[in-house]
């Protein structure tokens, strides 16, 4: 039986959207090999108090943060936290982080980790900003107490994290850090994080790379998600990656249970539609025979139920899993233009690149018109692994290529591996 399910599934928690990968896999029968009724134990005792409306999934009522930066207010995510959390919609509705005392399983203070060179450890005094409902934050001139941080650059140091034995589920490794104010520019210098972890089948290692978003206050600058397919021990190595152009001051790293507060049992335990319905004369099954309990006065509608052998079903399940972007794949709206960013590279505009080397476009097969109405999956098997094509150069880039983090193929000269390419303007920190 396939042990995974689609990567992206939106769920809600206190008004916040989050891509909780494989939640569907954990709530349907026959997906994981291990029982799902064992929730990981948080590392910090739960607060004595009430849940927010919505119960455990919504989370605990948390105290207001002593480092609040303006309208909101911010809450203290867990005792001793230096992390800020703000959301755009806080000015309209109550919001809070998806990760807090309820989800926290482990926490590593970066400066206390073995093997970190002492010359990389320093004290950081975070500024205090006032963040209005609308507009730019302003520095109040106040400072928070100094805390130890590790100044991280490409490849040094490498944090070795013993995540312990974890139950089947979905987890997150989060990095809390900041960048010194003198290194900030409106067009941010890129900072990448890399993590290697044994989260594959039979303990195989995966390597993930993500870009970070940062300011000079402590925020969650990057989050790596991973599946625990079976109960096992996990280890990870985390570092700032090559291509980073600003130092990242890391204060702490946490391991969080993404499914904290959810009902950890198989909700669906049987098939709703018959596995092998008797075909009608025209090869279709009458919807009234499939779901006779649903009253309707409308004319009967015909549906076709796909028929698969066990081998075909496993192959189709695997194709559905691989058809979706892998975990920790960044996404952005396009072709949106964000000031002060310009599309292109340092020496060419986007139009010049297109003229010389063509344009990477969606390969197709993911449009609604190509979906099977009953399964929501592309009806063309040849398109199930398709992702991007460059018709001018006759090139393709598949979902397998994206999963392997391969660069765009030759002769296309700009080797994006999925995180984008950044070209800060050396003469003007406002542009790039």
C-alpha positions in Angstrom: 0.0 0.0 0.0 1.2 3.5 -0.8 2.4 5.2 2.4 1.9 8.8 1.3 -0.8 11.1 0.1 -1.0 14.5 -1.5 1.5 17.1 -0.2 -0.8 20.2 0.0 -4.0 20.4 1.9 -5.3 23.7 3.3 -6.6 23.7 6.9 -7.5 26.4 9.3 -6.3 27.3 12.7 -7.4 30.6 14.3 -8.0 32.2 11.0 -4.6 31.2 9.5 -4.2 29.2 6.3 -1.4 26.6 6.3 -0.3 23.9 3.8 -0.5 20.9 6.2 1.0 18.2 4.0 -0.4 14.7 4.3 -3.1 15.5 6.7 -5.4 13.7 4.4 -3.0 10.7 4.5 -3.1 10.6 8.2 -6.9 10.8 8.5 -7.8 8.1 5.9 -7.6 4.4 6.5 -4.8 2.3 5.2 -2.3 5.1 4.5 0.3 4.7 7.2 1.6 1.4 8.6 1.6 2.6 12.2 -1.4 3.4 14.4 -2.3 7.1 14.4 -3.7 7.4 17.9 -0.4 8.3 19.5 0.3 12.0 19.6 3.9 13.2 20.3 4.4 14.6 23.7 5.2 18.4 23.8 8.5 19.4 25.5 6.9 22.1 27.6 3.9 21.5 30.0 0.6 22.7 28.5 -0.7 25.9 30.0 -3.6 25.6 32.5 -6.4 27.4 30.7 -9.0 27.3 28.1 -8.9 26.6 24.5 -9.8 29.1 21.9 -13.2 28.6 20.2 -12.7 25.5 18.1 -11.1 23.4 20.8 -7.7 21.7 20.6 -7.3 22.4 16.9 -7.7 26.2 17.5 -5.1 26.0 20.3 -4.7 27.4 23.8 -5.4 30.9 25.0 -1.9 32.4 25.2 -0.7 35.4 27.2 0.1 38.7 25.5 3.8 38.9 24.5 6.0 41.2 26.5 7.8 42.1 23.2 4.6 43.1 21.4 5.4 45.4 18.4 2.0 47.2 17.9 -1.6 46.5 17.0 -2.5 42.8 17.2 -1.5 42.0 19.8 1.2 39.4 19.6 1.1 36.5 22.0 3.8 34.6 23.8 4.1 31.4 21.8 5.8 29.6 24.6 7.7 30.5 27.8 11.0 32.0 27.0 10.3 32.5 23.3 12.1 35.4 21.5 10.0 34.8 18.3 7.7 37.5 16.9 4.7 36.3 14.9 2.5 38.7 13.0 0.1 38.2 10.1 -1.3 40.7 7.6 -4.9 39.9 8.5 -4.3 40.7 12.2 -5.8 44.1 11.5 -9.1 42.5 10.5 -9.4 39.3 12.5 -7.7 37.5 15.4 -4.7 35.5 14.2 -2.0 33.5 15.7 0.9 31.3 14.7 0.3 27.7 13.7 3.3 26.8 15.9 3.3 27.5 19.7 3.5 25.7 23.1 1.0 23.1 21.9 3.1 22.0 18.9 6.6 22.4 20.3 8.4 19.0 20.7 12.0 20.0 21.0 14.0 23.2 21.0 17.7 23.8 20.5 19.4 27.0 21.6 21.9 27.5 18.7 24.7 28.9 20.9 24.6 25.9 23.2 25.0 23.2 20.5 28.1 21.1 20.6 30.6 21.8 17.8 29.7 25.4 17.3 32.9 27.4 17.2 33.1 30.0 19.9 34.1 32.7 17.5 30.7 32.4 15.8 28.8 33.1 19.0 27.8 36.6 19.9 25.2 38.6 21.8 22.4 40.2 19.8 20.3 43.1 21.0 17.1 43.2 19.0 15.5 46.5 18.2 11.9 47.3 19.0 9.6 48.4 16.2 6.2 49.9 16.3 4.0 48.2 13.6 0.8 50.1 12.8 -2.2 48.5 11.2 -1.1 50.0 7.8 2.2 51.3 6.6 5.9 50.7 7.5 7.1 49.8 10.9 9.2 52.4 12.7 12.2 51.8 15.0 11.3 53.1 18.5 14.9 53.3 19.6 14.2 50.8 22.4 16.1 47.5 22.7 15.3 44.1 24.1 17.7 42.3 26.4 20.7 40.8 24.7 20.5 37.1 23.8 23.1 34.7 22.4 23.1 33.9 18.7 25.3 32.1 16.2 26.4 34.1 13.2 25.8 31.6 10.3 27.2 31.8 6.8 27.3 29.3 4.0 28.2 25.9 5.3 29.3 27.0 8.8 28.3 25.9 11.2 26.3 22.7 10.5 23.8 22.0 13.3 23.4 18.3 14.0 19.9 17.7 15.3 18.7 14.5 17.1 15.0 14.7 16.5 14.3 11.5 18.5 11.8 8.8 17.8 8.7 10.2 16.2 5.2 8.7 15.6 3.8 8.7 12.1 2.8 12.2 11.1 3.9 15.5 9.7 6.6 17.6 11.4 8.4 20.9 11.0 11.9 22.1 11.8 11.8 25.8 12.2 14.7 28.3 12.4 14.3 31.5 14.5 16.7 34.2 13.5 17.5 37.7 12.4 19.9 39.7 10.1 21.7 42.7 11.5 20.2 46.0 10.5 23.3 47.1 8.6 22.9 44.2 6.3 19.3 44.9 5.5 18.3 46.3 2.1 14.9 46.8 0.5 15.8 44.3 -2.2 16.9 41.6 0.2 20.1 39.8 -0.3 19.4 36.1 -0.6 19.8 33.7 2.4 19.2 30.0 1.9 18.9 27.2 4.3 19.6 23.5 3.6 18.5 20.5 5.6 19.4 16.8 5.2 17.1 14.3 7.0 16.4 10.6 6.9 12.7 11.0 6.1 12.5 8.8 3.0 11.2 5.2 2.7 13.3 2.9 4.8 15.2 5.8 6.3 16.6 7.2 3.0 18.0 10.7 3.2 16.4 13.7 1.6 18.0 17.1 1.1 15.8 20.3 1.1 16.8 23.9 0.3 14.6 26.9 1.0 15.0 30.7 0.8 14.4 32.8 3.9 12.5 35.9 4.7 14.1 38.0 7.4 14.3 41.4 9.3 16.4 42.6 12.2 14.0 41.2 14.8 13.6 37.5 15.6 11.1 35.7 13.4 10.7 32.3 12.0 12.9 32.8 8.9 12.5 29.3 7.5 10.5 26.1 8.0 11.3 22.6 6.7 8.4 20.1 6.7 8.9 16.3 6.7 6.8 13.2 6.9 7.3 10.4 9.4 6.1 7.5 7.3 6.6 5.0 10.2 7.6 5.2 13.8 11.4 5.7 13.7 14.3 7.8 14.9 15.1 10.9 12.9 18.3 12.9 12.6 18.9 16.1 10.6 21.7 18.4 9.6 20.9 22.1 9.1 23.0 25.0 7.8 23.0 28.2 5.8 23.6 27.2 2.2 25.8 28.3 -0.7 24.5 31.4 -2.5 23.7 33.3 0.7 24.8 36.9 0.7 24.0 38.0 4.3 24.8 36.5 7.7 22.0 34.9 9.5 21.9 35.2 13.3 20.2 32.1 14.6 18.9 32.0 18.1 17.0 28.7 18.2 15.8 25.8 16.2 12.6 24.0 17.0 10.9 20.7 16.2 7.1 21.0 15.9 4.2 18.7 15.5 2.2 20.1 12.5 -0.8 17.9 13.5 -1.0 19.1 17.1 -4.6 19.4 18.2 -6.0 17.2 15.4 -8.0 14.0 15.8 -5.4 11.3 15.4 -7.4 8.5 14.1 -8.6 7.2 10.8 -11.8 9.0 10.0 -12.6 7.2 6.8 -12.7 3.5 7.4 -14.6 2.1 4.4 -15.3 2.9 0.8 -18.3 5.1 0.1 -18.7 4.1 -3.5 -18.8 0.4 -4.5 -15.5 -1.0 -5.4 -16.8 -3.0 -8.4 -20.2 -1.6 -9.4 -22.1 -3.6 -12.0 -21.8 -1.8 -15.3 -24.9 -0.5 -17.0 -25.6 -1.3 -20.6 -23.7 1.8 -21.7 -20.8 1.2 -19.4 -21.9 3.8 -16.8 -23.3 3.5 -13.4 -26.4 5.4 -12.5 -25.7 7.9 -9.7 -29.0 7.0 -8.1 -27.8 3.4 -7.7 -24.4 4.6 -6.3 -25.9 7.0 -3.7 -29.6 6.1 -3.4 -29.9 7.9 0.0 -29.4 11.3 -1.7 -32.9 12.7 -2.6 -33.1 14.6 -5.8 -35.8 15.8 -8.2 -33.4 16.5 -11.0 -32.9 14.2 -13.9 -30.6 11.3 -13.1 -27.0 12.0 -13.9 -24.6 9.3 -15.2 -21.1 8.9 -13.8 -18.4 6.5 -14.7 -16.4 4.8 -12.0 -12.8 3.9 -13.0 -11.9 0.2 -12.8 -8.4 -0.7 -11.7 -6.5 -3.9 -11.0 -4.6 -3.8 -7.7 -1.4 -3.1 -9.7 -3.0 -0.3 -11.7 -4.4 1.3 -8.5 -1.0 1.3 -6.9 0.6 2.8 -10.0 -2.1 5.4 -10.1 -1.7 6.3 -6.4 2.0 6.7 -7.0 1.4 8.9 -10.0 -1.0 11.1 -8.0 1.6 11.5 -5.2 4.3 12.4 -7.6 2.0 14.7 -9.6 2.0 17.2 -6.8 5.0 19.5 -5.9 7.3 17.9 -3.3 7.5 19.2 0.2 9.4 22.4 0.8 9.0 23.6 -2.8 8.6 27.4 -2.8 5.8 28.9 -4.8 5.0 32.5 -5.9 2.3 34.2 -7.9 3.4 35.0 -11.4 4.0 36.9 -13.5 3.4 39.4 -10.7 5.8 42.3 -10.4 6.9 43.4 -6.9 8.7 46.7 -6.6 11.6 47.1 -6.4 12.2 43.7 -8.1 12.5 43.5 -11.9 12.1 40.3 -13.8 15.3 39.1 -15.5 18.9 38.7 -14.6 21.8 41.1 -13.9 22.7 41.6 -17.6 19.4 40.9 -19.4 15.7 41.8 -19.0 13.1 39.1 -19.1 12.2 40.1 -22.7 15.8 39.7 -23.8 16.1 36.3 -22.1 12.9 35.2 -23.8 14.2 36.4 -27.2 17.5 34.5 -26.8 16.5 31.4 -24.9 12.8 31.1 -24.9 10.3 31.1 -22.0 9.6 28.3 -19.5 5.8 27.7 -19.4 3.5 25.2 -17.9 3.5 21.9 -19.7 -0.2 21.5 -19.4 -2.2 18.6 -18.1 -3.0 20.5 -14.9 -5.9 22.7 -16.2 -9.4 21.9 -15.0 -10.4 21.0 -18.6 -7.9 18.1 -18.5 -9.2 16.7 -15.2 -11.3 13.6 -14.9 -14.5 15.0 -13.3 -14.7 12.1 -10.8 -11.1 11.8 -9.7 -9.7 15.3 -10.1 -6.6 13.9 -11.8 -5.2 14.5 -15.3 -6.7 12.2 -17.9 -3.5 12.1 -20.0 -0.9 9.7 -18.5 1.8 11.3 -20.5 1.2 14.6 -18.7 1.3 13.2 -15.2 5.0 13.9 -14.8 5.0 17.0 -16.9 5.8 20.4 -15.3 7.6 23.0 -17.6 8.5 23.2 -21.2 10.7 25.6 -23.3 9.4 25.3 -26.8 12.1 27.5 -28.3 14.9 25.3 -27.1 12.9 22.1 -27.2 13.5 21.4 -23.5 11.3 20.0 -20.7 11.6 20.0 -16.9 9.5 17.3 -15.1 8.1 16.9 -11.7 10.8 14.3 -11.1 13.4 16.9 -12.0 11.9 19.3 -9.5 11.8 16.6 -6.8 15.5 15.9 -7.4 16.2 19.6 -7.3 17.9 19.5 -10.7 18.8 22.8 -12.4 17.1 23.9 -15.6 18.8 21.9 -18.4 21.3 23.1 -20.9 21.5 25.0 -23.1 19.4 27.3 -21.0 22.1 29.3 -19.1 20.3 30.3 -15.9 20.5 27.3 -13.5 17.5 27.7 -11.3 16.9 24.6 -9.1 13.5 25.7 -7.8 14.3 28.5 -5.4 14.7 31.3 -7.9 17.8 33.3 -8.8 18.5 36.6 -7.2 20.6 39.5 -8.5 20.8 42.4 -6.0 21.8 45.6 -7.7 25.3 46.3 -6.3 25.0 50.0 -6.8 21.5 50.5 -5.5 20.3 48.5 -2.4 16.7 49.4 -3.3 16.8 47.5 -6.6 17.5 44.1 -8.0 
